[in-house]
Amino acid sequence: LFALANTYVPAKWLRTKFNFKEVGEKFSIFLRYHCLWNLGAFITCCIHCYVTSWMNYWLLISTVLMGWLVVGGFLMKYKYSATLKKGVYFLHTQQGVFIALLFCLMKGHYVI
């Protein structure tokens, strides 16, 4: 669910790199799904963390990072004040946070 929700990011990069026109309406629909699927993934993550019998710090850190990305995305979507929007946009769109999230998820599930 989380991987499917974030296909929006490479698709937007391709759109800007190759200057595709007349796809704006489709991207606004895609952005709506991006927000809803990420919210669904975060809710699933929270339920999964609550129900499981074991927990470690890596999974807790990944849950916090995922929550930050989801809350930051909704703050961007609903356009709060301009000064807040600039800071939230910077922190929400950092690939480092996303990579750290994936690392913490894999480390917490003992994949790496």
C-alpha positions in Angstrom: 0.0 0.0 0.0 2.8 2.4 0.9 4.8 1.6 -2.2 1.7 2.0 -4.4 0.9 5.3 -2.8 4.3 6.7 -3.6 4.5 6.0 -7.3 3.3 9.6 -7.5 6.8 10.9 -6.8 8.6 9.3 -9.8 5.6 10.0 -12.0 5.8 13.7 -11.1 9.5 13.7 -11.7 9.0 12.2 -15.2 6.3 14.8 -15.9 8.6 17.7 -15.1 11.6 16.3 -16.8 9.9 15.6 -20.1 7.5 18.5 -19.9 4.3 16.5 -20.5 1.3 18.7 -21.1 -2.4 18.0 -20.7 -1.9 15.6 -17.8 -2.7 18.1 -15.0 -6.2 16.8 -14.4 -4.9 13.2 -14.1 -2.2 14.3 -11.7 -4.7 16.1 -9.4 -6.6 12.8 -9.3 -3.3 10.9 -8.7 -2.4 13.3 -5.9 -5.7 12.6 -4.2 -4.9 8.9 -4.3 -1.4 9.6 -3.1 -2.8 11.3 0.0 -5.5 8.7 0.7 -3.3 5.7 0.1 -0.6 7.1 2.3 -3.1 7.8 5.0 -4.4 4.2 4.7 -0.8 2.9 4.9 -0.2 5.0 8.0 -3.4 3.7 9.7 -2.5 0.2 8.7 1.0 0.8 10.2 -0.4 2.0 13.5 -2.8 -0.9 13.7 0.0 -3.3 12.9 2.2 -1.8 15.6 -0.6 -2.0 18.1 -1.6 -5.6 17.4 1.9 -7.2 17.1 3.4 -8.9 20.1 6.9 -7.4 19.7 8.2 -4.0 19.1 11.6 -2.4 18.7 13.1 1.1 18.4 13.6 0.8 14.6 9.9 0.2 14.1 9.0 3.0 16.5 11.3 5.4 14.6 9.8 4.3 11.2 6.2 4.8 12.6 7.2 8.4 13.7 8.8 9.1 10.3 5.8 7.8 8.5 3.5 9.9 10.7 5.7 13.0 10.0 5.5 12.4 6.2 1.7 11.9 6.3 0.9 14.8 8.6 3.3 17.0 6.6 1.6 16.0 3.3 -1.8 16.9 4.7 -0.5 20.2 5.9 0.8 20.9 2.4 -2.5 19.8 0.8 -4.7 22.0 3.0 -2.3 25.0 2.6 -1.6 26.4 6.0 0.3 29.7 6.4 3.0 30.5 3.9 5.9 30.3 6.4 4.7 26.9 7.7 4.1 25.7 4.2 7.7 26.4 3.1 9.2 24.5 6.0 6.8 21.6 5.8 7.3 21.3 2.0 11.0 21.2 2.5 10.8 18.4 5.2 8.1 16.5 3.4 9.8 16.2 0.1 13.3 15.2 1.4 14.3 11.9 -0.1 16.5 11.3 2.9 13.5 11.1 5.3 11.9 8.5 2.9 15.1 6.5 2.7 15.5 6.6 6.5 12.0 5.4 6.8 12.6 2.4 4.5 15.9 1.7 6.3 14.2 1.7 9.7 11.4 -0.5 8.4 13.8 -3.1 7.0 16.1 -3.0 10.1 13.1 -3.3 12.4 11.7 -6.3 10.6 15.2 -7.9 10.6 15.6 -7.8 6.9 19.0 -6.1 7.0 
